[in-house]
């Protein structure tokens, strides 16, 4: 039982992160970069995306 609850929480957290990433990418595509609170990982992702553009 505890396993399924933990799994559900993990899935919710993942879904939330995916939504946040999607929103962030859309905003970046519009050139709206004010919306940023970067952790190291997100910063690395941004660098990866900007270098491919």
Secondary structure, 3 states (H helix, E strand, C coil): CHHHHHHHHHHHHHHHHHHHHHHHHHHHHCCCCCCCCCCHHHHHHHHHHHHHC
